[in-house]
Amino acid sequence: MSLAADIFLTAAENDRLNVFHLVKSFLEQTYILARNDREVNDQLPRDYTTVNLREIAKSMDKTYGSVYNSYLQIFEDFKKITGKEELTSNDVFNHKSDLYRFYLMTNSYSYKFIKISLRDEHVTLNEFLEENKISKATAMRHFKSLRLHLKKYGIRMVYDEIGFVGDEQLIRLATTTLIWNGTNGIVWPFVMIDHDTIDELYQQIKRDFGIGEINQATSELFRYYIAVSIERILGNHIVDDNETLKLLRFPFPSTIKQFLENHNEGVLKDHPDLVELTESASLYLTMNILPFKYESIQPIDFLLKSIKHYNNSIYRFVEDFIDILPNEVVDKIGLSIIEKKTLRLNLAQTMVGVLATKSRYPVILDDFLGDEGFFLQDEDPATKKKVESSLEHLIYSHPETEFKKYIDIISYAFYQIIRRLNTFLKVNTKVNIALNIPVNTSSYTDIYNFISGMRIVNIQNYTDSGPDTDMLISSVKTPDDFDEKFPKAIVVKFGEKYSAAEYGMLTVLLMRIWSQKIQQQKKDALTSTN
């Protein structure tokens, strides 16, 4: 499950959300396949009375009874969402999935605890229990996942007056990630501060801090963090003025202080006095400890030059590490200029993160980067060892370096950046495919162009194919001796005209073969080491 599901949803709620997604997915597939003559993106209502719950249960590997109970509870949830007592399956499932997910996430007790804790709303646990009509035992059971997760940040949940105790900067990082995951970025969850006001501050921060244009979702994540910071400030939770805030010596104006002073109307007029530059320093530091991927070279150059000029020891450490790192880890991937500079910037940013948050940085990085992706299962198993060995050699060559005491955390951070770069640009495992179609026919051209564009595919010459072939795509009846020539291969029949649905099923089959190959390789490697 995802971080959001682990923290906010019960097992029953997660089942309901999965059933909701699958019902919509099943009908959408049927709708698209049965209506080839209609636009794919039309917004006409779907007829959800035709969905077979037994098929849904089978795909989830659950009993029909459990899926049916989830189905009924979905209707109860939507009575609360819509305010209607009488609902049909079409009324419910023609709603967007994001609406239902948002309802489940934001109505969880843990999410409500976080929102109350953003500011000092002076809500006691007893008041919380009474408002939500639950017992203390129930609340504590629901809070368990949140409590354990925050513990990784060194943050405690307190209950006399609901809130958090811990390092203020870590509280902001943790709550931003959790709120972002809880809402999925589809709504603006901050009632007291409107989106336009925060966007105005965000645009000012970009100018002051040299942050370039990034995609809408990343920009919105920045706005979430800024909004969390403002709400905490308004709740009189101020970042301590400490040496960590002076880690990045880049000169910038007191952006937040000026912004609050320029907004003397509405909720922002009652802000507490701020330590000069402290809040802006905290925000600038946060923007520089997360390894963002910028889409243009200008902000990358600006940030790299800033680190080189104001924090040269960090810059030199990264450069020395890249020089020592074996060529095959990075150079053979074929990085572009912007990708090489992004690598340097991201490694430097993780260095800043380690120095700023010490032992807490791995959880910050893990929460920011998210769950293990599909392609990360295909990483080169030697990558981690090469990163560790390069850092060990670097420390051996420079025993006086100030970074020596953080080397284990730096190693973890560097490894996470490099492994993602590897899987972003390179695939280690391939599905071997042989084509048995008359060459230069339109059928051959169509299927060749389709599969050659997939990074996970290796197209074999037919004469060289055989025992290591994973798939044989054939337009003719396969001879009996194919079982001997292709003992592992799945044979896919390719007709003269291949439909969009057949191409889709071919893609699903390819991804499944690819994933199974990786899992088998891991099993074989484990067996050989034992």
N, C-alpha and C positions, 0 to 999 in steps of 0.2 A: 504494500500500500504506500501511498504518498505521505509526506510529512503532514499535510493538512488532514488527511483521512485518519492517520494515527492519533493526532492531537485532538481533533474536533468531533469525529464521528464514532458512534458505537458500532459494534459489529452488525447489528440489525439495520442501522441507518445506511451503512456502507452497502449492505445487500440491496436495500431499496433503491439506492442510487444506481447500482450496477444493473438491476432489473429495468429501471427507467431508461438507461442508456441503451441496453440491448433491445428493448421493445422498439425504440425509435430507429435503431440501426437496422434491425431485421426488416422493418417495413420500408425504410429508405432504400435498401438494396433491392427489394422486390419492386418498388416503384420505379427505380431507375432502369432496371433490366426489362421491365414490361412495357416501358414507354420510350422506346428508342427515338420516336419521332417528336418528343417533347423536350423543351429546354431543360437542362439539368438543374439550373438554379431557379426554377420557378418556385413561387411561394404559395402555391395552392395548398389548402388543408389536405392532410392525409387521412385515409380511412383506417383507423387503428382497431376496428372491430374484427379485422381479419387476422390479427396476430395470434399465433399458436403458442400458448404458454408452455406446453409440453416441450416444444423445440427450444424455448428459452431455458427451461430447466435443464435439458440435456446439454446445451452448450455451456452452462455454468457448473455442470456436474453436481447438481442439487436435485432434491426430490421435488416433484410437482407441488406437493403440499406446502413446502417452505416458500417456493416462488409465488404461489397463489396468495399466501399470507402477506408477503412483501407487496404484492400487487394491490391487495385490499388496503394496506396501510398507506400506500402512495396516494390513494383516493382520499383518505382521511387527512393527509398532509395538504392536499390541494384544496380541500374545503376551507382550511385555514388561510392558504395563500390567496384564494379567489374570493373568499367570503360567501361562497355558494354552497348550499346543502345538496343539491341535485347535480351530479356530474356524470357525463358519459366518458368512455375511454377516449373519444376524440377530443372532448373538452380538456382532458388531462394531458394527453401525450402530444397534442399539437403545440403545447408550450415549449419554449426552448429549454434545453437541458441545463444551461447556465442558471436559469431562474430557480430551478429545483435545487441545484447544488448550493446556490447562495443561501436559500432558505434553510437548508440543513446545517450548513456551516455556521452561519451567523446566529442561529437560534440555539447553538450548543452552549452549555454552561461555561466551558473553558473560554470560548470566544467572548461571552459576556463579561467574564472576569477580566480579560485583557482590556476590553474597551473601558470598563470602569477604572482600571488601573492606569490608563494613560494620563488621567488627571486626578487630582485628589477630590473625588466626589463624596468622600466621607460616608461610604456605604459599608456597614458592618456585615459580617457573615450572616448573622441572624436576620437582618433585613433582606439580604440576598435570598436566603432560604425561604423566607415568607413570601417574597415577591414571586419566586419561581415555583412555590408550592412543592418543595422537595425537602427531604431530611438531610441532616448533616452527613450521614453515612453515604447517601446517594451522591451528594455533591463531591465528597472527598474521593469517591470511586471514579467519578467523571474527571476530576482534576488530576488524577494520578499521572497520566501521560504527559500533561502539560508540566506538572511539577518536576518529573524526571528529566524532561527536555531542558527546562530552564536551569536545572542544577548543573548541566554541562557548561552553562555560561557563568556559573557562580552566582546565580540569582535565586532568591528565596521568595516564595509566595507567602504573604502575611494576611491575617484574617480579622484582626481586631477592627481595623479599617482596611478593606480590601485593597491590596496594592503589592508592589515589588520592593525588595531590598537587594541592593547590589550596586555594581559599577554602573553609573548612569548611561555611559556610552554603550555598554553591553546590553543594558535594558532596551535601549532604543533599537539596536541592531536586531535583537531577538524578537521584539514585538513587531517590528516592521516586516520581518520575514514571515511571521505567523499570520499577521493580518493580510499580507499579500497572498499567501497560500490559501487563507480562509475565504477570501473574496474572489480569488482567481483573477484579480485585476479588472473585473467586469463592471464594478460600480465604484463610486466614491464613498467610502465608509465613514468619513469624518464629518459629523453633523455640525460641529461648532465652527469649522473653517471651510469656506467654500473652495472649490477647485480653482476658480479664476484667481483668487488671492494667492494660493500656493503656487500656481503657475507663474504669476508675476515674480515671486521670490525665486523660483527655479530659473527663470530667464536671467535674472540678475546674477545668480550664482554661476551660471554658465559663463557669463561675461567676466566675472571677477576671478573665477577659478580656471579659466581656459579650457572648459569642457566643450567639445564640439558636438555636432548634431549626431544623434543616435536614434534608433528606431522608436516608435511610439510606446511599445511595451516597456522598454528599458527606461525611457523618460518618465513613464508613469510610476515605475518602481522608485526612481529618484524622488518623485513628488510625494510618494507614500512616506519615504524616510523623512523628508522635510516636514511633512504634516505631523508625523509622530513627534519630531523634535519640537515643533511649535506647541503642540498639545502638552508635552511634558514641561516645557518652559512655563506655559500658562498655569500649569498645576504646581508651579514653584519647584520643579525638579531641574536643577541647574547642574551642568557638567563642572566637575571640580577643575580648578586651574592647576595643572600638574605638568611635570616634565614631558610626559607623553605627547601632550598637545603641541609641544615645541619641536617634536620630532622632524616635521617637515618645515623647513625654514623659509618657504616661499612667502614673500610679502603680499598680503591681500588686505582689502579694507574690512571693517567690521560689518559685514553684509547683513547679518541677522539683526544686530542692534539698530542699524540705520533703518532697516525695513520696518521693524516694530515701531520705531519712533515716528516714521512717516505715515503710519496707519493709526490715527487717533480716534477712529470711529469703530463701532461694533465691538466684537469680542476681543480684538487685539489691543484695545486701548488700556486694558487693565494688566498688562504684562508686568512682571516683577523687574527690578533692576538687574542688569546683567553685568558680569565681570567683563571688562573691556576685552574684545577679541576672542574671549574663551569659547563662546558658542560657535562663532564662525570657524575658529581653529578646529573644533570638534567635527564640524560638518565637512571641512576641507579634508581632514584626516580620513573620515569615513569614505569620502569619494575616491580616496587614493589607496584604500586597502582591499578593494574588491576588483578582481581582474576582468574589467569590461573589454569587450571587443568593439572598437570603433570602426565605422564604415568608411572613413576617409583618413588620409594620412596627416592632415594638419593638426588635429588635437593630439595625436600620438607623438608627433615631433615636438609639440609644445610641452607636453608632460615629460617626455624623455629629457629634453633640454633643461627643464626645471629641476628634475632629480639629479642630473649630471652636475648642475651648477650649485645647487643648494644642499644636496646629499650625495656628494661624490663617492663616499665610501660604499654606499648601497649600489650605486651605478657601477663602480669598479668590480664589486663582488660578482654581480650578474655577468659582466663582460668576461671576467676570468672563468666563471663557471661554464659559459657557452664555449669558450676557447678549449677547455679541458674535455667537455662532453664529446664522446665518440661521434665521428661523422655520421654514422648510420642512423643515429637517433633523430637528427634534425636535417642535415644537408641532403640526404638521399630522399627525403619526402618531397623536395622540390618547392621550397617556400618562395613566395613572391616577396618583393621588398616590403610591402605593408605587413605581410605575415611575419617576417623576421623582426620588424620593429614592434609589432604587437606582442611577440614572444618576449622581447626584452622588457617592454613596459609591464606586461603581466607578471613576469618574474620579480621585477622591482616592486610592483604593487604588493605582491605577497610578502616580500621582505618587510615592507612598511607595516603590513598587517601583523606579522610575527612580532616585530619590535613593539608595536602598539598594544597588542592584546595578549602576548606571550602564549601560555598554554591553552588559552581559549580559542586561538585562531583556527584550529582544525574544524571545530564545530561551526564556526562562522562561515568558513569556506564551504563546508559540506552543505550547509543550509542554503547558501547562495547558489552553488552549482547545481543543487538538486539531486534527485535520485540517480542511481546508475542508469545510464541510457542504454538503448538497445545495442548500439555499436560499441559501447565500452566493453562489452563482453568479449570483443575480438582484439583486445589490446595485446601487444607483444609482451609475453611474460618476462622478457629480459629487461624491459624498459625501467622498471623500478630499481633493479640492481645497478644498472648503468648510471642512473641519477645518484644513487647512494654512493657508489664508488667514486664518481666525479667530485662529489662534495667532500668525501673523505680525503681525497688527494689534494683538494684545494685547501682544506684546513691543515693538512700535513705541511703544505708548502708555505702557509701563512699562519703559523701557530699563534701569532700575536693578535689575530683578528678579533674584533669585539663581538662577532657573530658566532663564535665557537660554542658558547653556552646554549645557543638556540638551534644548533645544527639539526637535531632530530625533527623539530617542527618545520624548519626551512626545507628539509628533505621531503617531508610529507607534502608541503605546499608546492614545491617545484614539480614533484612527481604528478600531482593532480593537474597542473597546467600542461605539462608535456604529454601526458597520456591522452588528454583531450585533444591536443593539437595533432597527435598521431592519428587518432581515430577520426578526426575531422578531415584529414587530408589523405589518409591511407587506410586500406583494408588489408589485413593480414591473411584472412581466410577467404578462399574463392570457391564458388560453385562451378565445377567443370562441366561445360555443356558442349555436346557434339551435335551438329546439324546433319540430318539425313533428308535433305530436300534438294531437288534439282537446282544446281547453282545458276545464278543470274535470272531465275524466274522472279516474278513479283513477290511470291510467297517467301522465297529465300531472303530477298532484300528487306521485306517488312519485318520478319522475325529477327534478322541479324541486326538491323538498326535498333530495334526495340531492346534487345538484351545487351547489346554492346554498350549501351548508355548506362548500364548498371555497374556500379563499382564492385559489387560482390560477385560479378560473373567473369569467368575466364573461358573464352570460346576456343575450343580445341580444334585443330585440323582433324578431320574425320579419320584420316589414315594413322594419326598418332593417338587416337582415343582408345579406350579399353578399360582395364580394371579400375582406374582412378576416375573414370567418368561418372558424374553424379546424375546427369540428366541427358537423355537422348530425345531430341525433338525431331520427329519423323513425319513425313507426309505420305508415306507408303506403309503397307502392311509389313511389320517387322518379321524377318526370316527367323526360323527356329534357332539358328546358331547365335542369335543376338544374346541369348541368356548366358552363353559362354563368353562372348566377347565383352559384354557389359554386365558383369555380375552384380554390381551395386546400383546401376543406373535405373532411374525412373523414366519410363518411356511416355512421352507426351505426344499425342496425335495432333498434327497441325494441318488443318484443312486448307482448301484453296483460298477461302475467305475467313479470316479470324475476326470474331466480334469483339467489341469492347469488353464484354463480360468475360470472354475467354482470356483476353490479355490480363484482366484483373486477377482471374484465378491462377494464371501462370505466375504472376508476381507474388501472390500469396504462397504458392508452392515453392518458389525460389527462396523466399525469406525463411520458410520453414526448414528447407533442406540446409540452408546456410547456418541457421541457429543450431540445428541438430549436429552438424559437423563440428561446430565450436564446442558444444557440450561433450561430444565424444572425444575430442582432442584433449579436453581437460581431464576426462576420466582416464584416458590412456596415460597422460603425464603423471597423474596421481598414482596410478598402478605401478608405473616404472620406478617411481621414487620410493615406493614401499617395498 
